[in-house]
Amino acid sequence: MNRRWARFPDLSRRVHTPELMDDPSCDQQLLRNTLAQFRLINRFLTPVRRLLKTQVIERMRQEPNRAYHLVDLGAGGCETAVWLLRYAYRKGLHLRVTACDRDPRVVQYATEKYGAVPHLTIRQCSALDINNSEPVDFVFANHLLHHLSDEDIYTLLHDLSRLDQATVMISDIHRSRSVYAGFYLISSIFFRNSFVRHDGLLSVRKGFTRGELRTFTADAVPQGTAYEVKRMAPGHIVLLLRTEAF
């Protein structure tokens, strides 16, 4: 083996190891520190703001006088949902967001921090309950898929594809040596006293190649459904799906 890569884990296939923050008995202060540091990760180490501007804000501008509803699955600390609401408001657009997370500790943190934000509803529920929600215009999920089993990924994508005329945006980590190396260096400098470094490096190993996410999608959605899977810098794979009425 090339000695330069001697410390790299095997990235040839996904792993399914649980993350520390998902352990119900984990240190609660480290968990809260982790959720607080997600604000920096989502701001600087993901393409989600650019994705939401192009797929949500630009589409809302086509009919600026109507009200829109977005569901954020696996919303975590809700910092992205709050940013989007405030950005839409500044643009004179009418948006409300339902932020869902299955972890009651995460929901409590988000409610304490953002529970009073107008037009934001924070719910404790699984992403797999999406069919039980009210009609939506947009569904967004960031860093959710790699937490799910393969079976649940298929179920979620199938259910999302059956929504009535919604734009679905799913962003997750691109599993590669460059992404692993980059986060290894960044996390050693900026993310301390939390689970971010351990869980972030593990999340890269649980992430996807573009081909893998395309295979999941092709197997899960009805034949003929239009979708796109693409890479977006920094270090992410994005699935875009626009559903039809059934």
C-alpha positions in Angstrom: 0.0 0.0 0.0 1.1 3.5 -0.7 2.3 4.8 2.7 0.7 8.2 2.0 -2.7 6.5 2.4 -1.7 4.2 5.2 -4.0 5.9 7.7 -7.0 6.0 5.4 -9.9 3.6 6.2 -11.3 1.5 3.5 -13.6 3.7 1.5 -14.5 1.2 -1.2 -17.9 0.5 0.4 -20.3 2.1 2.9 -20.2 1.3 6.5 -23.2 1.3 8.8 -21.6 1.9 12.2 -23.8 4.0 14.5 -22.5 7.5 15.4 -21.8 8.6 18.9 -24.4 11.4 18.8 -27.1 8.8 18.0 -26.5 6.9 21.3 -29.3 7.8 23.7 -26.8 7.5 26.6 -24.2 9.8 25.1 -22.9 12.9 27.0 -25.6 15.5 26.7 -23.3 18.5 26.8 -21.1 17.1 24.0 -24.3 16.5 22.0 -25.4 20.1 22.5 -22.0 21.3 21.5 -22.2 19.1 18.4 -25.6 20.6 17.5 -24.2 24.1 18.0 -21.2 23.4 15.7 -23.5 22.1 13.0 -24.2 25.8 12.2 -20.6 26.2 11.0 -20.6 22.9 9.2 -23.8 23.6 7.3 -22.7 27.2 6.5 -19.2 26.5 5.3 -18.8 22.8 4.6 -22.0 22.0 2.7 -23.7 23.4 -0.5 -27.2 23.6 1.1 -27.6 27.4 1.0 -26.7 27.5 -2.6 -29.0 24.5 -3.2 -32.0 26.0 -1.4 -31.5 29.4 -3.2 -31.6 27.8 -6.6 -34.3 25.1 -6.0 -36.6 26.9 -3.5 -36.2 30.6 -3.7 -35.9 30.9 -7.5 -39.0 28.6 -7.9 -41.0 30.7 -5.3 -40.1 33.8 -7.3 -42.0 32.4 -10.3 -45.3 32.8 -8.2 -44.3 35.3 -5.5 -47.8 35.9 -4.2 -48.6 32.4 -3.1 -47.6 30.7 0.2 -45.3 27.7 0.2 -44.6 24.9 2.6 -41.2 23.1 3.0 -40.6 20.0 5.1 -37.0 19.7 6.5 -36.3 16.0 7.3 -33.7 15.3 9.9 -33.5 19.0 10.6 -31.2 18.7 13.6 -30.7 22.1 15.3 -32.9 23.8 12.6 -30.2 26.5 11.8 -30.7 25.9 8.0 -34.5 26.1 8.3 -34.3 29.3 10.2 -31.8 30.8 7.7 -34.1 29.9 4.8 -37.2 31.4 6.4 -35.3 34.7 7.1 -33.9 34.7 3.6 -37.3 34.2 2.0 -38.8 36.9 4.2 -36.2 39.4 3.1 -37.1 38.6 -0.5 -40.8 39.2 0.2 -41.7 35.6 -0.2 -44.2 33.6 1.9 -42.7 30.4 3.3 -43.4 28.2 6.2 -41.2 25.3 7.3 -42.0 22.1 9.2 -38.7 20.8 10.7 -38.7 17.1 11.7 -36.3 15.1 13.7 -36.8 11.8 15.4 -34.4 12.4 18.3 -36.2 14.0 21.3 -33.0 15.5 22.6 -32.4 17.3 19.3 -36.0 18.5 19.1 -35.7 19.9 22.6 -32.5 21.7 21.6 -34.0 23.2 18.5 -37.2 24.2 20.3 -35.2 26.0 23.0 -33.2 27.9 20.4 -35.7 28.5 17.6 -39.1 27.6 18.9 -40.3 31.2 18.7 -39.3 31.8 15.1 -42.3 32.7 13.0 -43.6 30.2 10.5 -41.4 27.4 11.9 -43.0 24.3 13.3 -40.6 21.8 15.0 -41.9 18.2 15.2 -40.5 15.0 16.7 -41.1 12.4 14.0 -39.3 10.0 11.7 -38.5 10.9 8.2 -40.4 7.8 7.2 -43.6 9.5 8.4 -43.5 11.8 5.5 -46.7 10.3 4.0 -48.6 11.4 7.1 -47.7 15.1 6.7 -49.9 17.7 5.1 -49.3 18.7 1.4 -45.9 20.2 0.7 -44.2 22.1 -2.1 -40.6 21.2 -1.1 -38.9 18.5 0.8 -35.3 19.0 2.0 -32.9 16.6 3.8 -29.3 17.2 4.6 -27.0 14.5 6.0 -30.0 12.3 6.7 -29.6 9.3 4.3 -26.3 8.1 5.8 -28.0 7.6 9.2 -30.6 5.2 7.6 -30.4 1.5 6.8 -30.4 0.6 3.1 -34.0 -0.7 3.5 -35.1 2.6 5.0 -33.4 4.6 2.3 -35.4 2.7 -0.3 -38.6 3.3 1.6 -38.0 7.0 2.1 -37.1 7.6 -1.6 -40.1 5.6 -2.7 -42.5 7.5 -0.4 -41.0 10.9 -1.5 -41.5 10.0 -5.1 -45.2 9.5 -4.4 -45.8 13.0 -3.1 -48.1 15.2 -5.1 -46.1 17.7 -7.1 -43.2 18.4 -4.8 -39.6 19.3 -5.3 -37.3 17.0 -3.4 -33.8 17.9 -2.5 -31.5 15.4 -0.7 -27.9 16.3 0.1 -25.4 13.9 1.6 -21.7 13.3 1.9 -19.6 12.2 -1.0 -17.5 9.3 0.2 -14.0 9.9 -1.1 -10.4 10.2 0.1 -10.3 13.9 -0.7 -13.4 14.6 1.5 -12.1 12.4 4.3 -8.7 14.1 4.2 -10.2 17.5 4.1 -12.5 16.9 7.1 -9.7 15.2 9.0 -7.7 18.4 8.8 -10.5 20.9 9.3 -12.0 19.1 12.3 -8.7 18.8 14.1 -8.5 22.6 14.1 -12.1 23.9 14.5 -14.3 21.3 16.1 -13.4 20.4 19.7 -15.4 19.3 22.8 -18.1 17.7 20.7 -18.8 14.5 18.6 -18.2 16.4 15.3 -14.7 15.0 14.6 -15.4 11.4 15.4 -18.9 11.4 13.8 -17.9 13.5 10.9 -15.1 11.2 9.8 -17.5 8.2 10.3 -20.1 10.0 8.3 -17.8 10.2 5.3 -17.4 6.4 5.5 -21.2 6.1 5.6 -21.6 8.5 2.7 -22.3 7.8 -1.0 -20.8 7.8 -4.4 -22.9 9.3 -7.2 -23.4 5.8 -8.6 -24.6 4.4 -5.4 -27.2 7.1 -4.8 -28.4 6.8 -8.4 -28.8 3.0 -7.9 -30.8 3.6 -4.7 -33.0 6.1 -6.5 -33.5 4.0 -9.6 -34.6 1.0 -7.6 -36.9 3.0 -5.3 -38.8 5.4 -7.5 -41.5 4.5 -10.1 -40.1 3.8 -13.6 -40.1 7.0 -15.7 -39.7 9.3 -12.7 -37.4 12.2 -13.6 -34.5 12.8 -11.2 -30.9 14.0 -11.2 -28.0 12.9 -9.0 -25.0 15.2 -9.1 -21.9 16.2 -7.1 -21.9 19.7 -5.5 -18.9 21.2 -3.8 -17.8 21.1 -1.1 -17.8 17.3 -1.0 -21.5 16.4 -1.4 -23.9 14.3 -3.5 -27.3 15.8 -4.3 -30.5 14.1 -5.4 -33.1 16.4 -7.1 -36.5 14.9 -7.7 -39.7 16.6 -8.9 -42.7 14.5 -8.3 -45.9 14.4 -10.4 -49.5 14.2 -9.3 -50.8 10.7 -8.7 
